[in-house]
Amino acid sequence: MTGEPRRGYAKGRAKRVEILDQAMALFGEVGYRGASLRVIATRCGISHPGLLHHFPTKGLLLLAVLEHRDEVDGEWFSVGEPRGVDCLRRLVDLAVLNAERRGIVELFSVLAAEATSAEHPAHAYFVERYRNLVLNTAVSYTEARDAGALRDGIAPDAAAQQLIALMDGLQTQWLLSGCATDMAGVLRAHVQAQLTVRL
């Protein structure tokens, strides 16, 4: 008797993850505006009302997809609690990881562009995300500087903005080049040129 609710709960969680995965794929293919909840439901083998039971609105589903992606990447990024140069190295490693998951890169690129509109449901999410990305990267550059690993004349705040902009620009070039652009190689060379130690 006690096993039934647990099985039901596990089944519900599994279906929720499946919905997030299918939504992530469709958002990457056609963007948020072009994606249909009915199509996502069909891909998951459930009814439209069944999908709405898990995610009552398209906006809530989008935010859940973005949070799910951040949770997965956040766990990976924080392993070993990297600091300074190790954090900058982990950002290069992220480019290596992204080169193996075109769908997620497409999702991020499409949604980030769409979300520049203040009316987009993910606008506040991306504003906050970029603010935190730049701030955290600036901290890593500052830690590298304090450890004597940053070349003279490199300002952590400006370097952080440049690195995040370079990462996003490389993702766009990578997508348009049919995945031929060496994102990690370009990033590694950029960061290495800023350091006094081997990346």
PETABEL-V181127 format. One record per backbone hydrogen bond with DSSP energy under -1.0 kcal/mol. NH is the residue of the N-H (numbers start at 0). CO is the residue of the C=O. If there is no record, write none. Layout:
# PETABEL-V181127
NH&CO ; NH&CO
This chain:
# PETABEL-V181127
6&2 ; 7&3 ; 8&4 ; 9&5 ; 10&6 ; 11&7 ; 12&8 ; 13&9 ; 14&10 ; 15&11 ; 16&12 ; 17&13 ; 18&14 ; 19&15 ; 20&16 ; 21&17 ; 22&18 ; 23&19 ; 24&20 ; 25&21 ; 26&22 ; 27&23 ; 28&24 ; 29&25 ; 30&26 ; 39&35 ; 40&36 ; 41&37 ; 42&38 ; 43&39 ; 44&41 ; 45&40 ; 50&46 ; 51&47 ; 52&48 ; 54&50 ; 60&56 ; 61&57 ; 62&58 ; 63&59 ; 64&60 ; 65&61 ; 66&62 ; 67&63 ; 68&64 ; 69&65 ; 70&66 ; 71&67 ; 72&68 ; 73&69 ; 74&70 ; 75&71 ; 76&72 ; 77&73 ; 80&77 ; 85&82 ; 87&83 ; 88&84 ; 89&85 ; 90&86 ; 91&87 ; 92&88 ; 93&89 ; 94&90 ; 95&91 ; 96&92 ; 97&93 ; 98&94 ; 99&96 ; 100&97 ; 104&100 ; 105&101 ; 106&102 ; 107&103 ; 108&104 ; 109&105 ; 110&106 ; 111&107 ; 112&108 ; 113&109 ; 114&110 ; 115&112 ; 116&113 ; 119&116 ; 122&119 ; 125&121 ; 126&122 ; 127&123 ; 128&124 ; 129&125 ; 130&126 ; 131&127 ; 132&128 ; 133&129 ; 134&130 ; 135&131 ; 136&132 ; 137&133 ; 138&134 ; 139&135 ; 140&136 ; 141&137 ; 142&138 ; 143&139 ; 144&140 ; 145&141 ; 146&142 ; 147&144 ; 148&143 ; 150&193 ; 153&150 ; 158&154 ; 159&155 ; 160&156 ; 161&157 ; 162&158 ; 163&159 ; 164&160 ; 165&161 ; 166&162 ; 167&163 ; 168&164 ; 169&165 ; 170&166 ; 171&167 ; 172&168 ; 173&169 ; 174&170 ; 175&171 ; 176&172 ; 177&174 ; 178&173 ; 182&180 ; 185&181 ; 186&182 ; 187&183 ; 188&184 ; 189&185 ; 190&186 ; 191&187 ; 192&188 ; 193&190 ; 194&191 ; 195&148
